[in-house]
Amino acid sequence: MISIDMYMDKEQGKKVNYMGIIMCLLIAFQIITGCSKSDEGDPMEEDHPKLAVINESLKDYRFLRKHFDEPESYCSFLEELVALHYNSYLLVGSNSTLRRMERSGVSAWLRGREKSEAVLRQLCSEPKFVLEGNKWKVLFNVFKKDGSVDKWNVEGKYDPEKEHNQIDKITISILKQRGTFSWPLMG
């Protein structure tokens, strides 16, 4: 431990060191309790303020009705949605994601707790859209940098006049815990 009592008397130095220890313990406690909260596996439904921010950002993103049938277009849209939610670039499970994993070496992804390539491939299944008029639902997986995988269930609607989508509901549940996979794309 680093002592901070250079310019203080011994009593003040001890107090500062004790305060530093207490602060470190509080930070560690917050990190641990925060992580255990997200690791419970309970579904998390997005609240309205966050949806409002996402929807405002999506107003300029053109994702037309015909794009629901084009894997590159809908994966790009879902990646944008995930990036807006997490404020970070993550991977949406899809065939194109699997091809990227294969280029970097699938074995590099299996350095976490999960060693089965079949499980990784299954989690990279294409997002599944259900269309009902201008309303839609999609179910897909998201690979996170901590090695976990979330299952996303998103409901929205397409406005043909304004040519944009509005997200009505996002339900996220933890599919695989932190450390299940390795993220070799991180630098």
Secondary structure, DSSP 8 states (H G I E B T S, - for coil): -----TTS-HHHHHHHHHHHHHHHHHHHHHHHHHHHHHTT---EE--HHHHHHHHHHHTT----GGGGG-HHHHHHHHHHHHHHHHTS--EE-SHHHHHHHHHH-HHHHTTSS---HHHHHHHT---EEEEETTEEEEEEEEE-TTS-EEEEEEEEEEETTTTEEEEEEEEEEEEE-TTSS--TT--
